[in-house]
Amino acid sequence: MPHDIAGLIAWAKREEWRGALAELLDRHSAQACTGAGIKMEDIADVLGDNAATILFGAAFEDLVATDLPGGRNVAEDYLRRRGWKEGASTRDYIAGLRRSVISLYEVSGLVPSQSMRLRDLVRGGEPVRVSEKLGSQGLRQWDRVATRVIPLGEGAVISGTLMLFEHEASEALLASLRKTRTKAPHEVAAAAREFGIEADAKTLAGMLTSDLLLAQAAFMFTNAWLDAALRAEQGRDRPVLLNSEGDPLDFTTLHFPLLKGTKPEQVRKALATIPALRQENLGFWNWLDEPGAKPKTARRGGKAQTFFSTMEDGSLVLGTLALKGRRLSLEVNSTARAERGRAMLELALVGLVGSPLTERTDLEQMLAAEGPSPKPSGLTQEDERALLRQTLDDHYRHILDQPIPALGGKSPRMAAKTPKGREKVVAWLKMLENHAAKRPAGDPVGGYDFGWMWQELGVEELRQ
């Protein structure tokens, strides 16, 4: 923690505060634990001691910032009765924590072990630079974190509780907060009317400031963070991967044996009669979708993600075909597509090939498979880095004109032409930079400079 508040923590465990702290611990974890089918006491065993410490810290800080019935507050009580034992800086920190609210922040301007800028994603405004030695060490540019920003002296610090959110979990949390802010005034007005009290939902909505919402919603942050961590640990966060036609991914290869007496040239001539095949060389073809076909996008709000590849002209690739030795192999990414491909090929290759052998590889096997060690390139390290930079430049320059699902199927260049599109482009660029920053130490991709893409798309002024 930025300040030693062991005395305040011990004070919160006294009999007069223990019950309130226990209730907050339960409230900050109940929803996530129910979804995971575990008890709060199991969190350390499932996620480790650090997660249990973060849970305690979040509930404790909520207690410090909360007025209990009768106007009682643990921080005020401690400062009044034991504050004389603390230094001036610690007293100021406790007083600041007492007035604080938790929020969700986007990290930028990192100076590891020194400071970072935090942009409030709930309340908006300009980013605030906070002094932070420990928390800033494990963070990356554009990470999203939940914490409390506390003004202290001429600067600001963060509280001892810091919860790191993946982008999807943070977006779900922001959506929940927006929904709560919309529904709460109507629910309060309805409850008041049941007691014969006139209450106007519109007036109540004006009274529900962002600070008031956040002060009451601290438990939502912890439950959202715990839920994401538990889902990841239990394997419940894996998305359903779909191909461009909406079929579940199932990597399938059909191996057609050439019949006795069949010559490779006969196979090539037969394949040339199939309009959907585009020959790349003597032994390789791309199987393409109909001209102008677009990938089906996964339903918004679901766990599905669409996986597809395109040619340089934008044509969707349905599969690849390779002729090697006495075998013709079709590789596709779904069972349904394998059946379509088999029917297409068998019709054109009657009398040339036999019934295919089917080979399937699931995604887990593909991810776990270890490829052969790369052979020495013969280039110097400097030349290898230059070649990699050029390859990445070419890759991303190509992507700027390709449809991106996260941009509503528009290319980054097209999306950047409208105000709403620019917002999506900025979020997409931040995600690229954040993912690159999280690559293992020494990975050349981790040091790639995306600055030229911000300039090329005309959104450089939004890079903050």
Secondary structure, 3 states (H helix, E strand, C coil): CCCCCHHHHHHHCCHHHHHHHHHHHHHCCHHHHHHHCCCHHHHHHHHCHHHHHHHHHHHHHHHHCCCEHHHECHHHHHHHHHHHHCCHHHHHHHHHHHCCCCEEEEEEEEECCCEEEEEECCCCCCCEEEECCCHHHHCCCCCEEEECEEEECCEEEECCCCEEECHHHHHHHHHHHHHHHHHHHHHHHHHHHHCCCCCCHHHHHHHCCHHHHHHHCHHHHHHHHHHHHHHHHHCCCCCEEECCCCCECCEEEEEEEECCCCCHHHHHHHHCCCCCEEEEECCEEEEECCCCCCCCCCCCCCCEEECCCECCCCCEEEEEEEEECCEEEEEECCHHHHHHHHHHHHHHCCCCECCCEEEEECHHHHHHCCCCCCCCCCCCHHHHHHHHHHHHHHHHHHHCCCCEHHHCCECHHHHCCCHHHHHHHHHHHHHHHHHHHCCCCCCHHHHCCCHHHHHHCCCHHHCC
